[in-house]
């Protein structure tokens, strides 16, 4: 374990981005956008999490969301090259002090996931609580994903911080 200090405040959405939100914003913003390959076997519905998103698509989504909210865009790039509906960004870089949507850093995600606890698996410290109340793992939910926000939130009011869709 290492001691990490967060240098500034940050906010997170209470749930994962849904397929409806991702697809709607991307299709309105980028003419070359192609709908991701989401399937019934892994989860296909408006309130299911968006999964299988490339880092380039995540950056474009964050910028589109920032613009829609009248915030600064966080990601800069020289150009987007669309190939079969999927983007590649040339010279992607991050504006460190921009106030806009972005993915959390590893330290921010860790802080948020703990929900105010010193333990990453905070439910182990709560009488009567179990992983199945907070985490969607295959042994808990079967295969595929689960609709966002259906399990209990952690101490920060955040849902689905464990399991459901993996972060790479």
Buried (B, 14 or more C-beta within 10 A) or exposed (E): EEEEEEEEEEEBEBBBBBBEBBBEBBEEBBEEBBEBEBEEEBBEBEBBBBBEBEEBBBBBBBBBBBBEEEBEBBBBBEEBEEEEEBBEBEEBEEEEEBEBBBBBEEBBBBBBBBBEBEEEBBBEEEEEBEBBEBBBEEEBBEEBBBBBBEBEBBEBEBBBBBBBBEEE
